[in-house]
Amino acid sequence: MVVLNPIFFMNITRKRDNAKVVVKGVKSITVEMTRKKPADVCKIEFPNHKAFALDVFSEDDEVGIALGFKEFAVAPVFLGTIKEIGPNLPLNITCESVAGAARKNAYKETYANASWTDIAKDALSRGGMVPCLSPFPAPTLPPKKFRVAGQTPAEVLNTIAEETGFVWYAIPGTNNGYFGPPGEPPQGANERRFIFTVGVNAYTDGCEIEYIKSRRIKKVTVVLPDANYKYPTETAIFKSPDYKDGDKEETIRRKPVSLPASAAKRTEQAESAAEEEYLKLSTSGFKGSFKAVGNPYIMQGVRIALSVPNYDGAGEQGATAKGSVEYYHPVAGRRHVTVESVEHHFGDGAYEMDVTVAGGYE
């Protein structure tokens, strides 16, 4: 049996004298990452020792943390600044990642003939991050003139995310700000470090994964209006190869978007939207949470491969039904899912994490 020895590295650069403090001991570290909040939060509790007096650190001091194991896989998980210092000993601090700065410094700007990616790049830079942009273009286009009238970079980025379905966040442990499709991080789910199996590197205890049955929609029609009323509303249909009259179908009217000038591009955009909605409605997947051995490469938005054996005692042929929800079972095989949130926990001689996931296709 392989014994893993958790390890951490922490540097805190004091703003008042620019001194770098190498922290050698902590009681606990918790790093919270979620797609609902671009800024990660880190909570650190220090030992009750004279070296960690209440005034040793100050707000806005820079904090960098790496987690992992002596045997392998040590990587940065957090870079940010101290936002709050507890009033009592032992010393405890709360920190926020670099994305938190994007909630400051409202600005005014008019972007003419720019793509959503161009605007996001500028907003990330204004928010204090180095833009890390997906090579894939956003599925919609902004108006010819997109005006920012006193919004913060975070508010602008949130607007773009709502319009495009893309996401933005600070890449853990760096000054880089990501903008692009969810589930398209620098790493890939086919790498060994992104494969999780309950009972192996994920724990049976605390595993609450629910299997979502497909609605078995065979035909989807998408209606795509133009937000600027310049072009006709686009309509596209996506059908299963085995579709026949009488099969389940659904029509979805999407919110208006700025359609491109090219008729071919408009058609392509509508067809892509129809296929995307078809996948959502016609394929099964799962959602839920599990606990696992710590892995510093797991962050919000990353796609992982997850296999959940039939740990709940269900019958040999399948799963325990709960309406349209079933517990996941091994017959369905491994699935790729997107990490919605993760909490990295270091302390008491262990490095573990709580992971929440959603999605997955047959």
SERO-4910 file (N, C-alpha, C, O; in steps of 0.05 Angstrom, whole numbers):
BEGIN
 pado doro    nc1    nc2    nc3   cac1   cac2   cac3    cc1    cc2    cc3    oc1    oc2    oc3
  Met    A     17    -24      0      0      0      0     18     25      0     36     28     16
  Val    A     12     43    -18     27     68    -20     17     88      1     -6     93      3
  Val    A     36     98     17     30    118     37     38    146     26     61    150     19
  Leu    A     18    164     25     23    191     15     26    210     38     11    210     57
  Asn    A     46    228     35     52    247     56     45    275     46     58    286     29
  Pro    A     23    287     57     14    314     48     36    335     54     50    333     73
  Ile    A     37    355     36     57    376     39     45    402     29     28    402     11
  Phe    A     53    424     40     44    450     31     68    469     29     88    466     43
  Phe    A     65    489     12     85    511     11     69    537     12     49    540     -3
  Met    A     77    556     28     63    581     31     82    604     34    100    604     52
  Asn    A     79    624     17     94    649     20     74    672     24     54    674     10
  Ile    A     80    690     43     64    714     47     82    738     44    101    741     60
  Thr    A     77    755     25     93    779     21     79    803     35     57    810     27
  Arg    A     92    814     55     80    836     70     82    862     54    103    869     44
  Lys    A     59    875     53     58    900     38     74    922     51     85    939     37
  Arg    A     74    923     78     86    945     92    117    947     89    128    969     90
  Asp    A    130    924     86    159    924     84    170    907     61    194    904     58
  Asn    A    151    896     45    158    879     22    174    854     30    188    842     13
  Ala    A    172    846     55    187    822     64    171    797     57    146    797     60
  Lys    A    185    777     48    172    752     41    175    732     64    197    725     72
  Val    A    152    724     75    152    706     98    146    678     88    125    673     76
  Val    A    164    659     92    160    631     85    147    617    109    160    613    129
  Val    A    122    610    106    107    598    128    114    568    130    111    553    110
  Lys    A    123    559    153    131    531    157    110    514    169    112    489    167
  Gly    A     91    526    183     71    509    197     44    523    196     41    547    200
  Val    A     23    506    192     -5    516    193    -21    495    207    -14    471    208
  Lys    A    -44    503    218    -63    484    230    -81    473    208    -87    449    207
  Ser    A    -91    491    191   -108    483    169   -109    503    147   -104    527    151
  Ile    A   -114    493    122   -117    510     99   -142    500     84   -145    476     80
  Thr    A   -160    518     78   -183    511     61   -185    531     38   -186    555     42
  Val    A   -185    520     13   -188    536    -11   -214    529    -24   -219    506    -31
  Glu    A   -231    549    -27   -258    545    -38   -259    557    -66   -253    581    -70
  Met    A   -266    540    -86   -268    548   -114   -296    541   -124   -305    518   -120
  Thr    A   -309    559   -137   -336    553   -148   -340    569   -173   -331    592   -176
  Arg    A   -355    557   -192   -361    571   -217   -381    594   -212   -384    612   -229
  Lys    A   -394    594   -189   -413    616   -183   -399    641   -175   -411    663   -176
  Lys    A   -374    639   -166   -358    662   -158   -331    661   -170   -315    643   -163
  Pro    A   -324    680   -188   -298    679   -201   -274    681   -182   -253    670   -188
  Ala    A   -278    694   -159   -256    697   -140   -256    674   -120   -276    669   -107
  Asp    A   -234    660   -118   -231    638    -98   -227    650    -71   -217    673    -68
  Val    A   -234    635    -50   -231    644    -23   -213    624     -8   -217    599    -11
  Cys    A   -194    633      7   -176    616     22   -177    624     52   -175    647     59
  Lys    A   -181    604     69   -181    609     98   -158    593    111   -155    569    106
  Ile    A   -143    607    126   -119    595    139   -120    598    169   -125    620    179
  Glu    A   -115    576    183   -113    577    212    -85    570    220    -75    549    212
  Phe    A    -72    587    236    -45    583    244    -43    570    272    -62    572    287
  Pro    A    -20    558    278    -16    547    305    -16    570    326    -10    593    319
  Asn    A    -22    563    350    -21    583    372      8    586    381     17    573    400
  His    A     22    603    366     51    606    370     58    636    369     45    651    354
  Lys    A     79    644    383     86    672    384     94    683    357     93    707    352
  Ala    A    102    665    339    110    674    312     86    685    296     89    699    277
  Phe    A     62    677    305     37    685    291     20    703    308     -2    696    316
  Ala    A     31    726    315     16    746    330     -4    759    312     -3    756    287
  Leu    A    -23    773    323    -45    785    308    -35    806    288    -48    812    268
  Asp    A    -12    819    294     -2    840    277     20    832    258     32    849    246
  Val    A     25    806    256     47    797    239     41    801    209     59    806    193
  Phe    A     15    800    202      6    804    175    -15    826    174    -26    833    195
  Ser    A    -19    837    150    -38    859    147    -56    853    122    -49    837    105
  Glu    A    -79    867    121    -96    865     98    -81    874     73    -64    892     74
  Asp    A    -86    860     51    -74    865     25    -46    853     22    -33    856      1
  Asp    A    -35    839     43    -11    824     39    -17    801     19    -38    790     19
  Glu    A      3    795      2     -1    775    -19      5    747     -8     25    743      6
  Val    A    -12    728    -14    -10    701     -5     -9    681    -29    -26    682    -46
  Gly    A     11    664    -29     13    643    -49     15    616    -36     31    612    -18
  Ile    A      0    597    -46     -1    570    -33      0    548    -55    -13    550    -75
  Ala    A     16    528    -49     16    503    -65     11    480    -47     19    479    -24
  Leu    A     -4    460    -57    -11    436    -42     -4    411    -58     -1    413    -82
  Gly    A     -2    389    -44      4    364    -57     15    343    -38      8    343    -14
  Phe    A     32    326    -48     44    304    -32     74    303    -38     82    309    -60
  Lys    A     89    294    -19    118    292    -22    124    274    -46    144    278    -60
  Glu    A    108    253    -49    114    233    -70    108    243    -98    122    234   -117
  Phe    A     89    261   -101     82    270   -128     62    293   -126     51    299   -104
  Ala    A     56    307   -148     34    325   -152     33    348   -131     14    350   -115
  Val    A     53    365   -132     52    390   -117     48    412   -137     63    415   -157
  Ala    A     27    429   -133     21    450   -153      8    473   -139     -5    470   -118
  Pro    A      9    497   -150     -4    521   -138    -34    517   -138    -46    507   -157
  Val    A    -47    525   -116    -76    525   -115    -88    552   -108   -112    556   -111
  Phe    A    -71    571   -100    -82    597    -92    -61    619    -95    -37    615    -88
  Leu    A    -70    642   -105    -54    666   -105    -73    690   -101    -92    693   -117
  Gly    A    -69    705    -80    -88    727    -75    -78    744    -52    -54    745    -47
  Thr    A    -96    758    -39    -88    777    -18   -106    773      7   -128    763      5
  Ile    A    -95    780     30   -110    778     55   -132    799     55   -127    823     50
  Lys    A   -156    791     61   -179    809     62   -189    813     91   -202    833     97
  Glu    A   -184    794    108   -195    795    136   -176    780    155   -167    759    148
  Ile    A   -171    792    178   -155    780    199   -173    777    223   -184    796    233
  Gly    A   -175    752    234   -191    747    257   -182    763    281   -159    769    284
  Pro    A   -201    770    299   -194    788    321   -180    773    345   -169    786    362
  Asn    A   -181    747    344   -171    732    367   -149    712    359   -148    704    336
  Leu    A   -133    704    379   -114    682    375   -127    655    379   -146    654    395
  Pro    A   -118    634    366    -97    633    347   -104    648    321   -127    650    314
  Leu    A    -84    658    308    -87    675    284   -102    659    262    -95    636    256
  Asn    A   -122    672    250   -135    661    226   -140    683    207   -148    705    215
  Ile    A   -136    678    181   -140    699    161   -157    688    138   -158    664    133
  Thr    A   -171    706    125   -187    700    101   -175    715     77   -171    739     79
  Cys    A   -171    701     55   -159    714     32   -177    711      8   -195    694      7
  Glu    A   -172    728    -12   -188    727    -37   -168    727    -60   -148    741    -60
  Ser    A   -174    711    -81   -156    709   -104   -156    735   -120   -172    753   -115
  Val    A   -138    735   -140   -134    760   -156   -160    769   -170   -162    792   -177
  Ala    A   -179    750   -175   -203    758   -189   -220    778   -173   -237    792   -184
  Gly    A   -215    779   -147   -230    797   -130   -226    826   -138   -243    843   -134
  Ala    A   -202    832   -149   -196    860   -157   -214    869   -180   -217    893   -185
  Ala    A   -226    850   -195   -243    858   -217   -269    870   -208   -283    882   -225
  Arg    A   -275    869   -182   -299    882   -172   -295    911   -165   -313    925   -155
  Lys    A   -270    921   -170   -264    949   -164   -259    964   -191   -260    952   -212
  Asn    A   -255    990   -188   -247   1007   -211   -266   1006   -234   -260    996   -256
  Ala    A   -290   1016   -229   -310   1019   -251   -298   1037   -273   -283   1055   -267
  Tyr    A   -306   1031   -298   -295   1047   -320   -316   1052   -341   -338   1040   -341
  Lys    A   -309   1070   -360   -326   1076   -383   -311   1071   -408   -287   1078   -411
  Glu    A   -324   1058   -427   -311   1051   -452   -332   1045   -473   -354   1035   -466
  Thr    A   -327   1050   -498   -344   1042   -520   -327   1025   -539   -307   1033   -550
  Tyr    A   -335   1000   -541   -321    981   -559   -336    980   -586   -359    973   -587
  Ala    A   -322    987   -607   -334    988   -633   -323    964   -650   -299    960   -652
  Asn    A   -342    949   -661   -335    926   -679   -316    906   -665   -298    895   -678
  Ala    A   -319    902   -640   -302    884   -624   -317    858   -619   -342    858   -618
  Ser    A   -303    836   -616   -315    811   -609   -318    809   -579   -306    825   -564
  Trp    A   -334    791   -570   -337    787   -541   -309    780   -529   -303    789   -507
  Thr    A   -293    765   -543   -267    757   -533   -249    782   -530   -234    784   -510
  Asp    A   -251    800   -549   -235    825   -547   -243    841   -523   -226    851   -508
  Ile    A   -269    843   -518   -279    859   -495   -271    845   -469   -263    858   -450
  Ala    A   -274    818   -468   -266    803   -444   -236    806   -438   -228    809   -415
  Lys    A   -220    806   -459   -191    809   -456   -185    836   -442   -168    837   -424
  Asp    A   -198    857   -451   -193    884   -439   -203    885   -411   -190    896   -393
  Ala    A   -227    873   -406   -238    873   -378   -220    857   -359   -217    865   -336
  Leu    A   -210    834   -368   -192    819   -351   -167    835   -344   -158    835   -321
  Ser    A   -156    849   -363   -132    865   -358   -139    888   -339   -123    893   -320
  Arg    A   -162    901   -342   -170    922   -324   -174    911   -296   -172    925   -276
  Gly    A   -182    885   -294   -186    872   -268   -161    862   -255   -162    848   -235
  Gly    A   -138    868   -267   -112    860   -255   -103    832   -262    -85    822   -249
  Met    A   -115    820   -283   -107    793   -290    -94    792   -318    -99    810   -334
  Val    A    -77    772   -322    -65    768   -348    -85    750   -364    -90    728   -356
  Pro    A    -96    760   -386   -116    745   -401   -106    718   -411    -85    717   -423
  Cys    A   -121    698   -406   -116    671   -416   -141    663   -431   -161    654   -419
  Leu    A   -141    666   -458   -165    664   -474   -167    638   -489   -147    628   -499
  Ser    A   -190    627   -490   -195    603   -506   -192    610   -536   -199    632   -544
  Pro    A   -182    591   -552   -180    596   -581   -207    594   -595   -210    602   -618
  Phe    A   -227    584   -580   -254    581   -592   -269    607   -591   -270    619   -569
  Pro    A   -281    616   -613   -296    641   -612   -322    638   -597   -333    616   -595
  Ala    A   -331    660   -585   -357    660   -571   -379    654   -591   -377    662   -615
  Pro    A   -401    640   -583   -422    632   -601   -440    655   -610   -456    652   -629
  Thr    A   -438    679   -598   -454    702   -606   -435    726   -610   -412    726   -603
  Leu    A   -447    747   -622   -432    772   -627   -444    795   -611   -469    796   -608
  Pro    A   -428    813   -602   -439    837   -588   -450    857   -608   -445    854   -632
  Pro    A   -465    877   -599   -473    898   -617   -449    912   -630   -426    909   -620
  Lys    A   -453    926   -652   -430    940   -665   -416    959   -646   -392    963   -647
  Lys    A   -433    971   -628   -421    988   -607   -430    977   -580   -454    978   -574
  Phe    A   -412    968   -564   -418    958   -538   -407    978   -517   -383    983   -516
  Arg    A   -425    990   -502   -418   1011   -484   -416   1001   -455   -433    987   -445
  Val    A   -394   1009   -442   -391   1005   -413   -394   1032   -400   -378   1051   -405
  Ala    A   -414   1035   -383   -420   1061   -371   -419   1060   -341   -439   1062   -327
  Gly    A   -395   1057   -331   -391   1057   -302   -393   1030   -289   -398   1028   -265
  Gln    A   -389   1009   -304   -389    982   -292   -361    974   -285   -341    984   -296
  Thr    A   -358    955   -266   -332    944   -259   -325    923   -280   -342    913   -294
  Pro    A   -299    916   -282   -292    894   -300   -307    868   -294   -315    854   -313
  Ala    A   -312    862   -268   -327    838   -262   -356    839   -273   -366    819   -283
  Glu    A   -369    862   -271   -396    866   -281   -396    862   -312   -415    850   -323
  Val    A   -376    873   -325   -374    870   -354   -371    840   -361   -384    830   -379
  Leu    A   -353    827   -348   -347    799   -353   -372    782   -347   -377    762   -361
  Asn    A   -387    789   -326   -411    774   -320   -432    777   -342   -447    759   -349
  Thr    A   -434    802   -353   -452    807   -376   -445    790   -400   -462    778   -413
  Ile    A   -419    789   -406   -409    774   -429   -415    744   -424   -423    730   -443
  Ala    A   -410    735   -400   -415    706   -394   -445    699   -398   -451    678   -408
  Glu    A   -462    718   -390   -491    713   -393   -499    712   -423   -516    697   -431
  Glu    A   -486    729   -439   -493    731   -467   -482    707   -483   -494    699   -503
  Thr    A   -459    696   -474   -445    676   -491   -447    648   -480   -443    629   -495
  Gly    A   -452    645   -454   -450    619   -441   -421    611   -434   -417    590   -423
  Phe    A   -402    629   -440   -375    625   -432   -372    631   -402   -390    642   -389
  Val    A   -348    625   -391   -343    630   -363   -317    646   -360   -300    647   -379
  Trp    A   -313    658   -337   -288    671   -331   -281    667   -302   -298    665   -285
  Tyr    A   -255    665   -296   -246    662   -269   -215    664   -269   -202    662   -289
  Ala    A   -204    669   -245   -175    669   -241   -165    640   -240   -176    625   -224
  Ile    A   -146    633   -256   -135    606   -255   -120    603   -229   -101    618   -224
  Pro    A   -127    583   -213   -116    581   -186    -85    582   -185    -72    569   -202
  Gly    A    -75    596   -166    -46    598   -162    -31    615   -182     -7    616   -182
  Thr    A    -46    631   -199    -33    647   -219    -47    675   -220    -67    679   -206
  Asn    A    -35    693   -235    -48    719   -241    -64    718   -267    -74    739   -276
  Asn    A    -67    694   -278    -81    692   -304   -111    690   -300   -122    678   -281
  Gly    A   -126    704   -318   -155    703   -318   -165    689   -342   -158    697   -365
  Tyr    A   -180    667   -339   -190    651   -361   -216    662   -371   -233    670   -356
  Phe    A   -220    661   -398   -245    667   -410   -249    647   -433   -232    645   -451
  Gly    A   -271    633   -432   -276    614   -453   -299    595   -446   -312    599   -426
  Pro    A   -302    573   -461   -323    554   -455   -318    540   -429   -295    535   -421
  Pro    A   -339    532   -414   -335    516   -390   -325    489   -398   -331    479   -419
  Gly    A   -309    477   -380   -299    450   -386   -277    450   -406   -271    428   -418
  Glu    A   -263    472   -411   -241    472   -430   -217    484   -417   -206    505   -426
  Pro    A   -207    472   -394   -184    483   -380   -158    474   -394   -159    460   -413
  Pro    A   -135    483   -384   -110    475   -396   -105    445   -396    -92    435   -414
  Gln    A   -116    431   -376   -112    402   -374   -136    388   -387   -157    400   -391
  Gly    A   -132    362   -393   -154    346   -405   -162    323   -388   -146    312   -373
  Ala    A   -188    316   -390   -199    295   -373   -187    267   -379   -191    249   -363
  Asn    A   -174    264   -401   -163    238   -408   -136    233   -394   -127    210   -393
  Glu    A   -125    253   -382   -100    249   -367   -106    234   -341   -127    237   -329
  Arg    A    -87    218   -332    -92    201   -309   -100    217   -284   -116    207   -268
  Arg    A    -89    241   -281    -94    256   -257   -123    267   -256   -131    278   -236
  Phe    A   -137    264   -279   -165    274   -280   -185    251   -281   -208    255   -288
  Ile    A   -176    227   -273   -194    204   -273   -199    196   -244   -180    192   -229
  Phe    A   -225    195   -236   -232    188   -209   -250    164   -208   -269    162   -224
  Thr    A   -244    146   -190   -261    122   -186   -267    120   -157   -249    118   -140
  Val    A   -293    119   -150   -301    116   -123   -292     89   -112   -296     68   -125
  Gly    A   -279     89    -89   -267     65    -78   -238     63    -84   -224     45    -73
  Val    A   -227     81   -102   -199     81   -108   -186    107    -99   -174    109    -77
  Asn    A   -189    128   -115   -179    155   -106   -202    174    -98   -197    197    -94
  Ala    A   -226    164    -97   -249    178    -86   -262    160    -66   -262    136    -69
  Tyr    A   -274    172    -45   -284    156    -23   -313    147    -27   -329    162    -38
  Thr    A   -319    123    -18   -346    113    -18   -363    130      1   -386    138     -6
  Asp    A   -353    134     25   -367    151     45   -369    179     34   -349    191     26
  Gly    A   -393    190     35   -396    218     27   -401    221     -3   -404    244    -13
  Cys    A   -403    199    -18   -408    201    -47   -438    203    -51   -454    185    -44
  Glu    A   -447    225    -63   -475    230    -68   -480    238    -97   -486    261   -103
  Ile    A   -475    219   -114   -478    223   -143   -505    212   -152   -513    190   -146
  Glu    A   -520    229   -166   -546    221   -177   -545    219   -207   -534    236   -221
  Tyr    A   -556    198   -217   -557    193   -246   -582    205   -258   -604    198   -249
  Ile    A   -579    223   -277   -602    237   -289   -610    223   -315   -594    222   -334
  Lys    A   -634    212   -316   -643    198   -340   -649    217   -363   -658    239   -358
  Ser    A   -643    208   -387   -649    223   -410   -679    226   -414   -695    208   -408
  Arg    A   -687    250   -424   -715    254   -432   -722    242   -459   -745    241   -467
  Arg    A   -701    232   -472   -703    219   -498   -718    236   -519   -735    226   -534
  Ile    A   -711    261   -520   -721    279   -541   -706    272   -567   -681    270   -567
  Lys    A   -720    268   -588   -708    259   -613   -706    282   -634   -691    280   -654
  Lys    A   -720    304   -629   -719    327   -648   -721    353   -632   -739    356   -616
  Val    A   -703    372   -638   -704    398   -625   -703    420   -646   -687    419   -665
  Thr    A   -722    438   -643   -723    462   -660   -715    486   -644   -727    491   -622
  Val    A   -696    501   -653   -687    525   -639   -694    550   -655   -689    552   -679
  Val    A   -706    569   -641   -712    595   -653   -693    616   -642   -691    619   -617
  Leu    A   -679    630   -660   -657    648   -651   -663    676   -662   -656    682   -685
  Pro    A   -674    694   -646   -680    721   -655   -655    739   -655   -636    734   -641
  Asp    A   -656    759   -672   -634    779   -674   -640    802   -654   -661    814   -656
  Ala    A   -621    807   -636   -625    828   -616   -627    855   -628   -639    873   -616
  Asn    A   -615    859   -652   -615    886   -664   -637    889   -685   -639    910   -698
  Tyr    A   -653    869   -689   -675    869   -708   -666    876   -737   -681    887   -753
  Lys    A   -641    868   -743   -631    874   -770   -635    850   -789   -639    854   -813
  Tyr    A   -636    826   -777   -637    802   -794   -661    785   -785   -671    787   -763
  Pro    A   -672    769   -804   -694    752   -797   -687    732   -775   -664    724   -772
  Thr    A   -707    724   -759   -702    704   -738   -694    678   -751   -705    669   -771
  Glu    A   -672    666   -740   -662    641   -751   -676    618   -737   -680    618   -713
  Thr    A   -682    597   -752   -693    573   -741   -677    549   -751   -671    547   -775
  Ala    A   -670    531   -733   -655    508   -741   -666    483   -726   -676    485   -704
  Ile    A   -663    460   -739   -673    435   -728   -649    415   -726   -633    413   -744
  Phe    A   -648    401   -703   -629    379   -701   -645    354   -693   -660    355   -674
  Lys    A   -640    332   -707   -655    308   -703   -636    285   -698   -613    284   -708
  Ser    A   -646    266   -682   -631    241   -678   -631    225   -705   -650    227   -720
  Pro    A   -610    210   -710   -609    195   -735   -632    175   -738   -641    169   -760
  Asp    A   -643    166   -715   -665    147   -716   -692    160   -712   -711    146   -704
  Tyr    A   -694    186   -715   -719    200   -711   -741    191   -730   -735    186   -754
  Lys    A   -765    188   -720   -788    181   -737   -812    197   -727   -813    206   -704
  Asp    A   -832    200   -744   -856    215   -737   -868    203   -711   -871    179   -708
  Gly    A   -876    222   -693   -888    213   -668   -868    212   -645   -876    210   -622
  Asp    A   -842    214   -651   -822    214   -630   -823    241   -614   -834    260   -625
  Lys    A   -812    241   -590   -813    265   -574   -797    287   -587   -774    283   -597
  Glu    A   -808    311   -587   -793    334   -597   -800    359   -581   -819    360   -566
  Glu    A   -783    379   -584   -787    403   -568   -777    428   -583   -757    426   -598
  Thr    A   -790    450   -579   -782    476   -592   -772    494   -570   -786    498   -549
  Ile    A   -749    506   -574   -737    524   -554   -732    551   -567   -719    553   -588
  Arg    A   -742    572   -555   -737    599   -564   -716    611   -546   -720    616   -522
  Arg    A   -693    616   -558   -671    628   -543   -674    658   -540   -688    670   -556
  Lys    A   -660    669   -521   -661    698   -518   -647    711   -542   -629    699   -553
  Pro    A   -655    735   -550   -643    749   -573   -613    752   -570   -603    758   -548
  Val    A   -599    749   -592   -570    753   -593   -564    770   -618   -581    773   -636
  Ser    A   -540    781   -619   -531    797   -642   -522    777   -664   -500    766   -662
  Leu    A   -538    773   -684   -531    755   -706   -511    766   -725   -511    791   -729
  Pro    A   -493    750   -736   -473    760   -755   -485    769   -781   -508    761   -788
  Ala    A   -471    785   -796   -481    795   -822   -482    773   -843   -500    774   -860
  Ser    A   -465    754   -842   -464    732   -861   -488    713   -857   -492    703   -835
  Ala    A   -503    708   -879   -526    690   -877   -516    662   -870   -529    647   -855
  Ala    A   -493    654   -881   -482    627   -875   -474    625   -846   -479    604   -834
  Lys    A   -463    647   -835   -455    646   -807   -480    645   -789   -479    632   -768
  Arg    A   -501    659   -797   -526    659   -781   -537    630   -780   -546    621   -759
  Thr    A   -537    618   -803   -548    590   -805   -531    572   -788   -541    554   -773
  Glu    A   -504    575   -790   -486    558   -774   -490    562   -744   -489    543   -729
  Gln    A   -495    587   -736   -499    592   -708   -524    580   -698   -525    568   -676
  Ala    A   -545    581   -713   -571    569   -705   -569    539   -704   -580    526   -686
  Glu    A   -555    527   -723   -552    498   -724   -536    488   -700   -542    467   -688
  Ser    A   -515    504   -693   -499    497   -670   -516    498   -644   -513    481   -627
  Ala    A   -533    518   -642   -550    521   -619   -570    498   -617   -576    488   -595
  Ala    A   -580    489   -640   -599    467   -640   -586    441   -631   -597    425   -616
  Glu    A   -561    437   -640   -547    413   -631   -541    413   -601   -543    393   -588
  Glu    A   -533    437   -592   -528    440   -563   -552    434   -546   -550    420   -526
  Glu    A   -575    444   -554   -600    439   -539   -608    410   -541   -619    398   -522
  Tyr    A   -603    398   -564   -610    369   -567   -593    352   -548   -604    334   -535
  Leu    A   -568    359   -545   -551    343   -527   -560    346   -498   -560    327   -483
  Lys    A   -569    370   -491   -579    374   -464   -604    358   -458   -607    347   -436
  Leu    A   -622    355   -478   -648    343   -474   -648    313   -479   -665    299   -469
  Ser    A   -629    303   -495   -631    276   -504   -611    257   -492   -612    233   -496
  Thr    A   -592    268   -477   -572    250   -465   -574    250   -435   -583    269   -422
  Ser    A   -566    228   -423   -566    226   -394   -539    235   -383   -519    237   -397
  Gly    A   -540    241   -357   -515    250   -344   -518    247   -314   -536    233   -305
  Phe    A   -501    260   -299   -505    259   -270   -496    284   -257   -481    301   -268
  Lys    A   -504    287   -232   -495    310   -216   -492    300   -187   -502    279   -180
  Gly    A   -479    317   -171   -476    310   -143   -449    317   -133   -435    334   -144
  Ser    A   -441    303   -111   -415    310    -99   -401    285    -89   -414    264    -84
  Phe    A   -375    287    -85   -360    265    -74   -335    276    -60   -327    299    -65
  Lys    A   -324    260    -42   -299    267    -28   -277    251    -40   -281    228    -48
  Ala    A   -253    262    -41   -231    248    -54   -204    256    -42   -202    275    -27
  Val    A   -184    240    -49   -156    247    -42   -150    274    -56   -158    279    -78
  Gly    A   -135    291    -42   -129    318    -53   -115    317    -79    -98    300    -84
  Asn    A   -122    335    -97   -110    337   -124   -108    366   -131   -129    378   -137
  Pro    A    -84    379   -130    -82    408   -134    -90    417   -162    -92    441   -167
  Tyr    A    -93    398   -181   -100    406   -208   -130    409   -212   -139    418   -234
  Ile    A   -146    401   -193   -175    402   -195   -185    430   -187   -179    440   -165
  Met    A   -199    443   -206   -210    470   -201   -237    472   -214   -245    454   -229
  Gln    A   -251    494   -209   -277    498   -221   -274    500   -251   -256    512   -261
  Gly    A   -294    487   -265   -294    488   -294   -278    466   -308   -282    461   -331
  Val    A   -261    451   -293   -245    430   -305   -264    406   -310   -282    401   -295
  Arg    A   -258    391   -331   -273    366   -336   -257    342   -327   -233    340   -332
  Ile    A   -271    324   -313   -258    300   -302   -274    276   -312   -297    278   -320
  Ala    A   -261    253   -310   -274    228   -316   -280    214   -290   -262    210   -274
  Leu    A   -306    207   -286   -315    196   -260   -329    170   -264   -346    167   -281
  Ser    A   -320    150   -248   -333    124   -248   -342    118   -219   -326    119   -201
  Val    A   -368    111   -216   -380    107   -190   -391     79   -188   -413     74   -198
  Pro    A   -377     60   -176   -387     33   -172   -413     33   -156   -420     53   -143
  Asn    A   -428     11   -158   -454      9   -145   -452      5   -115   -456    -16   -104
  Tyr    A   -444     27   -102   -438     26    -74   -462     26    -56   -459     20    -32
  Asp    A   -486     31    -67   -509     34    -49   -526      9    -46   -547      9    -34
  Gly    A   -516    -13    -57   -530    -38    -53   -553    -43    -71   -570    -60    -65
  Ala    A   -554    -28    -93   -576    -32   -112   -573    -59   -126   -552    -72   -124
  Gly    A   -594    -68   -141   -593    -94   -154   -572    -96   -175   -561    -76   -184
  Glu    A   -567   -120   -184   -546   -126   -202   -551   -113   -230   -532   -106   -244
  Gln    A   -576   -110   -237   -582   -101   -264   -583    -70   -267   -585    -60   -290
  Gly    A   -581    -55   -245   -582    -27   -250   -582    -11   -224   -566    -16   -206
  Ala    A   -600      9   -223   -598     28   -202   -625     31   -187   -645     21   -196
  Thr    A   -624     44   -165   -648     49   -149   -662     74   -160   -650     96   -159
  Ala    A   -686     71   -169   -700     93   -182   -712    112   -162   -721    104   -141
  Lys    A   -711    138   -168   -724    158   -152   -737    178   -172   -727    199   -177
  Gly    A   -760    170   -182   -773    187   -203   -755    187   -228   -750    166   -239
  Ser    A   -747    211   -236   -730    212   -260   -700    211   -253   -683    215   -270
  Val    A   -695    206   -228   -667    205   -218   -660    177   -209   -676    164   -195
  Glu    A   -636    168   -216   -626    142   -206   -599    146   -194   -584    164   -202
  Tyr    A   -591    128   -176   -564    128   -168   -547    116   -190   -555     97   -204
  Tyr    A   -524    128   -195   -506    119   -216   -497     90   -211   -493     83   -188
  His    A   -493     75   -232   -485     47   -229   -464     40   -250   -462     54   -270
  Pro    A   -449     19   -246   -426     13   -263   -434      6   -292   -417      8   -310
  Val    A   -459     -2   -296   -467     -9   -323   -464     15   -342   -458     12   -366
  Ala    A   -468     39   -331   -467     63   -347   -438     71   -355   -434     86   -373
  Gly    A   -418     60   -341   -390     65   -347   -381     92   -338   -395    107   -324
  Arg    A   -356     99   -346   -344    124   -337   -356    147   -353   -362    144   -377
  Arg    A   -359    170   -340   -370    193   -353   -352    218   -348   -340    220   -327
  His    A   -351    235   -368   -338    261   -365   -358    281   -354   -380    284   -365
  Val    A   -350    294   -333   -368    314   -320   -351    340   -315   -327    339   -315
  Thr    A   -365    361   -310   -353    387   -304   -353    393   -274   -374    389   -262
  Val    A   -331    401   -263   -329    408   -235   -343    435   -231   -334    455   -242
  Glu    A   -364    435   -215   -378    460   -209   -365    475   -186   -363    500   -186
  Ser    A   -355    460   -166   -341    472   -144   -323    452   -131   -327    428   -134
  Val    A   -302    461   -117   -284    444   -103   -273    458    -79   -268    482    -80
  Glu    A   -271    444    -57   -258    455    -33   -234    437    -26   -236    413    -22
  His    A   -211    450    -26   -186    436    -19   -182    439     11   -182    462     21
  His    A   -178    417     25   -175    418     54   -147    406     61   -142    383     54
  Phe    A   -131    421     75   -105    412     84   -103    416    114   -108    438    124
  Gly    A    -96    395    129    -93    397    158    -97    370    171   -107    351    159
  Asp    A    -88    368    196    -90    343    212    -77    320    197    -86    297    198
  Gly    A    -55    325    183    -40    304    169    -53    293    144    -46    272    135
  Ala    A    -72    308    133    -86    299    109    -90    321     89    -91    345     96
  Tyr    A    -92    313     64   -100    332     42   -123    319     27   -118    299     13
  Glu    A   -147    330     30   -170    318     17   -186    341      4   -180    364      7
  Met    A   -207    333    -12   -223    353    -24   -252    344    -27   -258    320    -29
  Asp    A   -270    363    -27   -299    359    -33   -304    370    -60   -298    393    -66
  Val    A   -316    353    -78   -320    361   -106   -349    359   -113   -362    339   -106
  Thr    A   -360    379   -126   -387    379   -136   -386    380   -167   -372    396   -178
  Val    A   -401    362   -180   -399    359   -209   -427    360   -221   -448    356   -207
  Ala    A   -428    364   -247   -453    364   -262   -447    357   -291   -425    363   -301
  Gly    A   -467    346   -305   -464    340   -333   -456    312   -339   -458    294   -322
  Gly    A   -447    308   -364   -439    281   -372   -456    271   -395   -480    275   -394
  Tyr    A   -444    258   -414   -459    247   -437   -454    217   -439   -434    207   -429
  Glu    A   -473    204   -453   -470    175   -458   -445    171   -475   -439    148   -481
***
